[in-house]
Amino acid sequence: MSATADHAETSLAERLGFQSGQVVQEIGYDDDVDMELREAIEQTIGDDGELVDEEYDDVADAVVLWFRDDDGDLTDTLVDAIGYIEEGGLLLLLTPKTGRDGYVEPSEISDAATTSGLTASKSVSVGKDWSGSRLATPKAAKSGKR
């Protein structure tokens, strides 16, 4: 089997870390989001295949956070989002690409992630207009070490 075939069998949502059966909460949805990415996540998580919204009143396995420069303070938004996910859960921060309305500087993402206790991965393209950064809690925090 070729590398191309392997790549084709794995959806973008799976490569981003989403898994079947997860409860995924979506924050910052608006009419500019990437619908193909949303659909890929919904197909990957299966079951009823719907993302839960900001009104969901339980803890989610993962959070998809659409954030634009004019959405407020990124650090505050990340701190709020951490409260929605299970310890060690996936937080995917999605921001408009360079040159798009609402673009967020990578240094702002890095600073906000660090300030809120998260570690940012390298930004990846997740659609025509959006970039994504997987944000994770530090390993020491996951294991309960101080």
C-alpha positions as CSV (number, residue, x, y, z in Angstrom):
1,M,0.0,0.0,0.0
2,S,1.3,3.4,-0.9
3,A,1.7,6.4,1.5
4,T,-0.9,8.2,-0.6
5,A,-3.4,5.4,0.0
6,D,-2.7,5.6,3.7
7,H,-3.2,9.3,3.7
8,A,-6.5,9.0,1.7
9,E,-7.9,6.5,4.2
10,T,-7.4,8.9,7.2
11,S,-9.7,11.9,7.3
12,L,-8.4,15.3,8.3
13,A,-10.5,15.0,11.5
14,E,-8.7,11.8,12.5
15,R,-5.3,13.3,11.7
16,L,-6.3,16.2,14.0
17,G,-7.0,13.7,16.8
18,F,-10.8,13.2,16.8
19,Q,-12.1,9.7,17.4
20,S,-15.3,7.8,17.1
21,G,-17.7,8.2,20.1
22,Q,-16.3,11.5,21.3
23,V,-18.5,14.4,22.5
24,V,-17.1,17.4,20.7
25,Q,-18.2,20.9,21.8
26,E,-18.0,23.7,19.2
27,I,-17.4,27.3,20.3
28,G,-17.4,30.4,18.1
29,Y,-19.5,29.0,15.3
30,D,-20.6,31.6,12.7
31,D,-21.4,31.6,9.0
32,D,-17.7,31.8,8.0
33,V,-16.6,28.4,9.5
34,D,-15.3,25.7,7.3
35,M,-18.3,23.4,6.7
36,E,-16.2,20.6,5.2
37,L,-14.1,20.4,8.4
38,R,-17.2,20.4,10.6
39,E,-18.7,17.6,8.5
40,A,-15.4,15.6,8.7
41,I,-15.4,15.9,12.5
42,E,-19.1,14.9,12.6
43,Q,-18.5,11.8,10.4
44,T,-15.5,10.8,12.5
45,I,-17.2,11.1,15.9
46,G,-20.1,9.0,14.6
47,D,-23.2,8.1,16.7
48,D,-25.6,11.1,16.1
49,G,-22.6,12.9,14.5
50,E,-23.4,16.3,15.8
51,L,-21.2,18.8,17.5
52,V,-22.6,20.1,20.7
53,D,-22.9,23.9,21.1
54,E,-21.8,26.3,23.8
55,E,-25.0,25.6,25.8
56,Y,-23.9,21.9,26.4
57,D,-23.9,21.5,30.2
58,D,-21.5,18.5,30.6
59,V,-17.8,17.9,30.0
60,A,-16.8,17.2,26.4
61,D,-14.0,15.0,25.1
62,A,-12.8,17.7,22.8
63,V,-13.5,21.4,21.9
64,V,-13.4,23.0,18.5
65,L,-12.8,26.7,19.0
66,W,-13.3,29.1,16.0
67,F,-11.6,32.3,17.0
68,R,-11.2,35.6,15.0
69,D,-9.1,38.6,16.0
70,D,-12.2,40.7,16.9
71,D,-13.7,37.9,19.1
72,G,-12.2,39.4,22.3
73,D,-9.3,38.2,24.4
74,L,-7.9,34.9,23.3
75,T,-6.4,34.0,26.6
76,D,-9.7,34.5,28.4
77,T,-11.4,32.4,25.7
78,L,-8.9,29.6,26.0
79,V,-9.2,29.6,29.8
80,D,-13.0,29.3,29.4
81,A,-12.7,26.5,26.9
82,I,-10.4,24.5,29.2
83,G,-13.3,24.3,31.6
84,Y,-15.5,22.5,28.9
85,I,-13.1,19.5,28.3
86,E,-12.0,16.4,30.1
87,E,-8.5,16.5,31.5
88,G,-6.2,15.6,28.7
89,G,-8.9,16.3,26.1
90,L,-8.3,17.8,22.7
91,L,-8.7,21.6,22.1
92,L,-8.5,22.6,18.5
93,L,-8.1,26.3,18.0
94,L,-9.1,27.4,14.5
95,T,-8.1,30.9,13.3
96,P,-8.4,32.6,9.9
97,K,-5.3,32.2,7.6
98,T,-2.9,35.1,6.9
99,G,-4.6,37.8,4.8
100,R,-8.2,36.7,5.8
101,D,-10.5,38.9,7.9
102,G,-10.0,38.1,11.6
103,Y,-6.4,36.8,11.2
104,V,-4.7,36.1,14.5
105,E,-0.9,36.4,14.8
106,P,0.9,33.2,15.7
107,S,2.7,35.0,18.5
108,E,-0.6,35.9,20.0
109,I,-1.7,32.2,19.8
110,S,1.5,31.1,21.5
111,D,1.3,33.7,24.2
112,A,-2.3,33.0,25.0
113,A,-1.8,29.3,25.0
114,T,1.2,29.6,27.4
115,T,-0.6,32.1,29.7
116,S,-3.6,29.7,29.9
117,G,-1.4,26.7,30.7
118,L,-1.6,25.1,27.3
119,T,1.0,24.0,24.8
120,A,0.4,24.9,21.2
121,S,1.4,22.6,18.3
122,K,2.5,23.8,14.9
123,S,-0.3,25.4,13.0
124,V,-1.7,23.3,10.2
125,S,-4.0,24.2,7.3
126,V,-7.5,22.8,7.9
127,G,-9.3,24.4,5.0
128,K,-9.2,27.2,2.4
129,D,-9.6,30.0,5.0
130,W,-8.6,28.4,8.3
131,S,-5.6,27.2,10.2
132,G,-5.7,25.0,13.2
133,S,-3.5,24.5,16.3
134,R,-3.9,21.6,18.6
135,L,-3.6,22.8,22.2
136,A,-2.7,20.5,25.0
137,T,-2.3,20.6,28.8
138,P,1.2,20.0,30.0
139,K,2.1,16.4,30.8
140,A,2.7,17.3,34.5
141,A,-0.8,18.7,34.8
142,K,-2.3,15.5,33.2
143,S,-0.5,13.2,35.7
144,G,-1.2,15.4,38.7
145,K,2.5,16.1,39.4
146,R,3.4,19.4,40.9
